[in-house]
């Protein structure tokens, strides 16, 4: 391990002033002890670790077993650690991993599709719920935020490390290809009055368990895009009471998956 004596050490570029950094990169930061440990236990490539002495002593066996180059483990006093990252922490343990994306054809059922979801914390919560209920793969459209943003990784509590993730440049075309693989494509959306889609709209309770499930979720403001709904087999919705007409998207996902998987 390498002892860090200055918050301006050039070897710590990936960790410096994290709150102001979300630049495009093929790496990501796990900035919470549990998440960083899960990264180290995963099959993701880990490029470096940055921690205080306390966490080096606690996790050095895991760190040294994962890092091929021990010189990529940086240890600093808490004051230097905090000055480097730019904010106070309760846990002084972080790691940088290499992003992992797969091809669309390598996604396995059940699959979750994200349509224009931009809030990074929502995405983290979505990934955590998806993994908890048995989703194997997640497909992101070009309008959705990356699942590898720092807050997404943090809120997911490392669930991203258990999922296959891919990108789609055209969701309707991706859905069409999945149907050729015998996918059952369900859009999670509220029914609309006088809609052409009413005949294919059911509650998720009526739908029940699904084989080869592909579930689509959209953002809370605008819902799922019409072209994506058109490409779906069915629209599933969650019946609600007391004049409540929407749930947080990650909460709605958890409710839906509890019935569909």
Protein Blocks (a to p, Z undefined) as FASTA:
>chain_A
ZZdfbfkbfklmmmgokllgccdcfbdcdfbfklmmmmmmmmbdcfbdcddfklmmmmmm
mmmmmmmblklpccddfklmmmmnopacfbdcddddddddddfklpccdddddehiabfk
lmmmmmmmmmmnopabdcddfkbccfkbfklmmmnnommmmpccdddfblklmmmmmmmn
opacdddddddehiaklmmgccfklnopaehiacddddfklopafklmmmpmbdcdddde
ehiabdcfklmmmmmmmmmZZ
